[in-house]
Amino acid sequence: MTRDLSKELDELKQQMADLQQLVRHFMPERKGSAAVSHPVTSRHEPTTEPGDEADVANSVFYSGRMQVNGLGLRLEPQERRMEQLLGLNGEKAAKVLAALGHKQRLDILRAVLQEPLTGAELVDRLNMGTTGQLYHHLKALQGADLLVQEHGGRYTLPRHRLLPFLLLLAAAGDLLDASDYLAMQETRDQAGTYFSAAADLDVHHLLWAVVENSILEHQEGYCSEVGIFLHGDGSVTVADNGRGIPAQLLPGTNLSNVQSVLTDIGRFSSAAPYQVPGAEKGITIAIANALSQKLTVEVRRDGKIYRQEYRRGIPQTDLLTVGISSETGTRITFTPDSDLFGAGLERTKLEERIEELREAYPRLAIAVFD
């Protein structure tokens, strides 16, 4: 068999030309410069430089390689220009998102992404109870071309949908904290449910909810001192010598444990939070954060000092390492939101409640300082 070297050379040249064009998209040339050095930026801060608007195409590029069900797949580089993304048919895009906008449907797709499964296997794997509920979701996913049934009755994702679905999961992962922030706003809108219906919102209960976090640490045997510091600007600091809220990232996320504690409204729903007599719901430290104009948390743990700032429950900074210390403990400084709370803290009420806490926890030293 005779090789057509001329044809092969032409094909190679074309492949090189295609590769050069792709590289230009990712690394645009600068006039008068043979090489460009890009500064290192954080994960959420795109690099911008003079001339970027003219030099860089407004496009999103994506590609990928993956092992799915024992098969190695390579997805060719794709490009979506900004005008394409902004010009998507809103009604159709909403239908696609609606098809995925159900926890059990997402669970189905994630399950069959790991291995093809029959309907009966899905019911068992996802603890759905009945097949009727399952097939309602299967029909919707098949109608959206997000699910196919193979020979043998097993369901799986179409190959051409694998990368878009994984990209959607990746984007959702980066937006997960948005759900916490929405919950923060809902908490503010329903602030009255955390307080007695017979009275206005009492700022003292917000303080005791924060103190409760230190008391829980004391009950675990790790906190012996709590200080409450009143400041002239209306803010208050609660400091303890407990272990300090863990600072490491939660598994599989970019979210610190500290931020989760302070933003996840439902995190301690089963942990008996501080309860205002006559209120519908209990107050956790995350709820106190949502009802504060601003809050700063400082954690001393593992030989380091960590700090993060919030406004109305929304993080204003990452969890920063700001120093070193051999001590441990958590320090919360917060300013109750003046839009929600009227009068400030009263020293007499504070002393009355602290005396009750001293009687309830005789081994816990607790005091108020101006």
C-alpha positions in Angstrom: 0.0 0.0 0.0 1.5 3.4 -1.1 1.4 6.3 1.3 0.4 9.7 -0.1 3.0 11.8 1.7 1.9 15.0 0.1 -1.7 14.5 1.3 -0.4 13.7 4.8 1.7 16.8 4.9 -1.2 19.0 3.8 -3.3 17.4 6.6 -0.5 18.0 9.1 -0.2 21.7 8.0 -4.0 22.1 8.4 -3.9 20.6 11.9 -1.0 22.9 12.9 -3.0 25.9 11.5 -6.1 24.9 13.5 -3.9 24.5 16.7 -2.3 27.9 16.2 -5.7 29.5 15.8 -6.9 27.8 19.0 -3.8 29.0 20.9 -4.3 32.6 19.7 -7.8 32.5 21.3 -6.3 31.5 24.7 -3.1 33.6 24.5 -3.7 36.7 22.5 -0.7 38.4 21.0 0.5 41.8 22.3 1.7 44.5 19.9 5.4 45.0 20.2 5.9 42.2 22.6 7.2 38.7 21.9 5.9 37.2 25.2 3.3 38.1 27.8 3.6 37.5 31.5 0.2 37.2 33.2 -0.1 38.0 37.0 -1.4 35.3 39.2 -5.0 36.2 40.3 -7.4 34.6 42.7 -10.0 32.1 41.6 -12.8 34.6 41.4 -10.9 37.7 40.1 -10.4 37.7 36.3 -7.2 39.4 35.1 -7.7 42.7 33.3 -5.0 44.8 31.7 -4.9 47.8 29.4 -6.0 46.8 25.9 -7.7 43.5 27.0 -11.0 44.7 25.7 -9.6 45.0 22.2 -7.3 42.1 22.3 -9.3 39.3 24.0 -12.4 37.9 22.3 -15.5 37.8 24.6 -15.8 34.1 24.5 -16.0 31.1 26.9 -13.9 28.1 25.9 -14.3 24.6 27.3 -13.2 21.0 26.6 -12.6 17.9 28.6 -11.5 14.3 29.0 -13.2 11.8 31.3 -13.7 8.2 32.1 -17.4 7.3 32.1 -18.6 3.8 32.6 -15.3 2.4 31.6 -15.0 4.4 28.4 -12.4 7.1 27.8 -14.0 10.2 26.2 -12.3 13.2 24.8 -14.6 16.2 24.1 -13.3 18.6 21.5 -12.7 22.3 22.4 -15.8 24.3 22.2 -16.4 28.1 22.0 -19.4 30.1 23.0 -19.2 33.8 22.3 -20.7 36.3 24.8 -23.3 37.5 22.3 -24.4 33.8 21.9 -24.7 33.3 25.6 -26.6 36.6 26.1 -28.8 35.9 23.1 -30.0 32.5 24.2 -33.7 31.8 23.8 -34.9 32.6 27.3 -38.0 30.4 27.1 -36.0 27.3 25.9 -33.2 27.9 28.4 -35.8 28.1 31.2 -37.3 24.7 30.1 -33.9 23.0 30.2 -33.2 24.4 33.6 -36.7 23.4 34.7 -36.1 19.9 33.6 -33.0 19.8 35.9 -34.5 21.9 38.6 -35.5 19.1 40.9 -33.3 17.3 43.4 -34.4 13.8 42.4 -33.8 14.5 38.7 -30.3 15.7 39.5 -29.8 12.6 41.6 -31.0 10.4 38.7 -28.5 12.0 36.3 -25.6 11.8 38.7 -26.4 8.1 39.4 -26.5 7.0 35.8 -23.4 9.1 35.1 -21.5 6.7 37.3 -23.0 3.6 35.7 -26.1 2.8 33.6 -29.0 1.7 35.8 -32.5 0.2 35.2 -35.6 1.8 36.7 -35.7 -0.7 39.5 -32.1 -0.1 40.3 -32.7 3.7 40.4 -35.6 3.3 42.8 -33.5 1.1 45.1 -30.4 3.3 44.7 -32.2 6.6 45.4 -34.7 5.2 48.0 -37.6 6.6 45.9 -40.1 4.1 47.3 -42.3 3.7 44.1 -41.6 3.4 40.4 -44.4 5.8 39.6 -42.6 8.8 40.9 -39.4 7.7 39.1 -41.0 7.3 35.7 -42.5 10.8 35.9 -38.9 12.2 36.2 -37.5 9.8 33.6 -40.1 11.0 31.1 -39.2 14.7 31.7 -35.5 14.0 31.3 -35.9 11.9 28.2 -38.1 14.6 26.7 -35.3 17.1 27.3 -32.8 14.8 25.6 -30.9 14.5 28.9 -31.5 10.7 29.3 -31.5 7.7 27.0 -32.5 4.1 27.5 -30.0 1.5 26.3 -30.5 -2.1 25.3 -31.4 -4.0 28.4 -33.5 -1.1 29.8 -30.7 0.7 31.5 -30.6 4.5 31.5 -27.7 6.8 30.9 -26.8 10.3 29.6 -26.3 10.8 25.9 -22.6 11.2 25.1 -23.1 14.7 23.6 -24.7 15.8 26.9 -21.9 14.7 29.2 -19.7 17.7 29.1 -22.5 20.3 29.2 -24.0 18.5 32.2 -20.7 18.4 34.0 -20.0 22.0 33.3 -23.5 22.8 34.7 -22.6 21.0 37.9 -19.3 22.8 38.0 -21.0 26.2 37.6 -23.6 25.2 40.2 -20.8 24.3 42.6 -19.3 27.8 42.3 -22.8 29.2 43.0 -23.8 27.0 45.9 -23.2 29.8 48.4 -25.9 31.8 46.6 -28.5 29.5 48.2 -27.1 30.4 51.7 -27.3 34.1 50.8 -30.9 33.7 49.6 -31.7 32.0 52.9 -30.1 35.0 54.7 -32.5 37.4 53.0 -35.5 35.1 53.8 -34.4 35.1 57.4 -34.4 38.8 57.5 -37.8 39.0 55.9 -39.2 36.6 58.5 -37.2 37.9 61.5 -40.4 38.0 63.6 -40.7 34.2 63.7 -37.5 34.0 65.8 -38.9 36.3 68.5 -42.0 36.3 70.6 -45.1 37.5 68.8 -46.1 39.4 71.9 -43.2 41.8 71.8 -41.0 43.7 69.4 -37.6 42.2 68.3 -35.5 42.2 71.4 -31.8 42.7 70.7 -30.8 40.9 73.9 -32.0 37.6 72.5 -29.7 38.1 69.5 -26.8 38.4 72.0 -27.8 35.3 73.9 -28.0 33.3 70.7 -24.3 34.1 70.1 -23.4 33.3 73.7 -25.2 30.0 73.2 -22.5 29.0 70.8 -19.9 29.4 73.6 -22.2 27.6 76.1 -22.4 24.6 73.7 -18.6 24.5 73.6 -18.6 24.6 77.4 -21.0 21.7 77.6 -18.6 19.7 75.4 -15.9 20.4 78.0 -13.7 22.9 76.0 -14.7 26.4 77.2 -14.3 27.8 80.7 -14.5 31.6 80.1 -16.8 33.9 78.2 -16.5 37.6 78.0 -19.1 40.0 76.7 -17.7 43.4 75.6 -20.0 46.4 75.0 -18.8 49.0 72.6 -19.7 52.6 72.2 -20.9 52.2 68.6 -23.6 49.8 69.6 -21.7 46.7 68.7 -20.9 43.8 71.1 -18.2 41.2 71.2 -18.6 37.7 72.6 -15.2 36.0 73.2 -14.5 32.5 74.6 -11.5 30.2 75.2 -13.0 27.2 73.5 -11.4 25.2 70.7 -12.3 27.7 68.0 -14.5 27.0 65.1 -12.6 24.6 62.7 -11.1 26.6 59.8 -10.6 23.8 57.2 -12.6 23.5 54.0 -15.6 21.3 54.0 -15.0 18.1 52.0 -15.4 18.6 48.2 -16.0 22.3 48.5 -14.2 25.7 48.6 -16.3 26.6 51.7 -14.6 26.9 55.1 -16.3 25.4 58.1 -16.3 28.8 59.7 -18.3 30.3 56.8 -20.7 27.3 56.8 -21.4 27.8 60.5 -22.1 31.5 60.0 -24.2 31.2 56.8 -26.0 27.8 56.7 -29.4 28.6 58.3 -30.4 25.0 58.5 -27.0 23.6 59.7 -28.1 23.2 63.3 -31.8 22.7 62.8 -31.5 19.5 64.9 -29.1 20.9 67.6 -31.6 22.7 69.8 -30.6 26.4 69.1 -31.3 29.2 71.5 -35.1 29.6 71.8 -37.0 32.8 72.6 -40.0 32.0 74.8 -43.1 32.1 72.6 -41.2 32.2 69.3 -41.8 29.8 66.3 -38.2 29.1 65.6 -34.9 29.0 67.4 -32.0 31.3 66.8 -28.6 29.9 65.7 -25.4 31.9 65.2 -26.1 32.0 61.4 -29.4 33.6 62.1 -27.8 36.1 64.3 -25.4 36.9 61.5 -28.3 37.4 59.1 -29.9 39.8 61.5 -26.7 41.9 62.1 -25.7 44.9 60.1 -22.1 43.7 60.2 -20.3 40.8 61.9 -16.6 39.9 62.3 -15.5 36.4 63.4 -12.0 35.8 64.7 -10.9 32.2 65.4 -7.7 31.2 67.2 -6.9 27.6 66.4 -4.1 25.3 65.2 -1.5 28.0 66.0 -3.1 30.6 63.7 -5.6 33.5 63.9 -8.3 33.6 61.2 -10.7 36.4 60.5 -13.7 37.0 58.2 -16.1 39.9 57.9 -19.9 39.9 57.0 -22.6 42.4 56.3 -26.2 41.3 56.8 -25.0 37.7 56.7 -23.0 38.0 53.4 -19.3 37.4 53.5 -17.2 40.5 52.6 -13.9 38.7 52.7 -12.6 35.1 52.5 -11.5 33.5 55.7 -8.1 35.2 56.1 -5.1 34.1 58.1 -4.1 37.2 60.0 -1.7 36.1 62.7 -0.3 33.4 64.9 -1.3 32.4 68.4 -0.9 29.6 70.9 -4.3 30.3 72.3 -7.7 28.9 71.1 -11.1 30.4 71.0 -13.8 32.2 69.0 -14.5 35.9 69.1 -17.7 37.3 67.4 -18.2 41.0 67.1 -21.6 42.1 65.7 -23.7 45.1 65.3 -27.5 44.4 65.4 -29.3 45.7 62.4 -30.9 49.1 63.2 -33.5 48.4 60.5 -34.8 45.5 62.6 -33.9 46.3 66.2 -34.9 49.5 68.1 -33.4 50.0 71.5 -29.9 48.8 72.3 -28.6 46.5 75.0 -29.4 47.3 78.6 -26.8 46.6 81.3 -29.5 45.6 83.9 -31.0 43.0 81.6 -27.6 41.6 80.8 -26.7 41.2 84.4 -30.0 39.4 85.2 -29.5 36.9 82.4 -25.8 36.4 83.2 -26.7 35.6 86.8 -29.1 32.9 85.5 -26.3 31.5 83.3 -23.8 31.4 86.2 -26.3 29.4 88.3 -27.0 27.0 85.4 -23.3 26.6 84.5 -21.3 27.1 87.7 -18.0 26.1 86.1 -18.3 28.7 83.4 -16.8 32.1 84.2 -18.9 34.7 82.3 -18.7 38.5 82.7 -19.7 41.8 81.0 -17.1 44.5 80.2 -17.7 48.1 79.0 
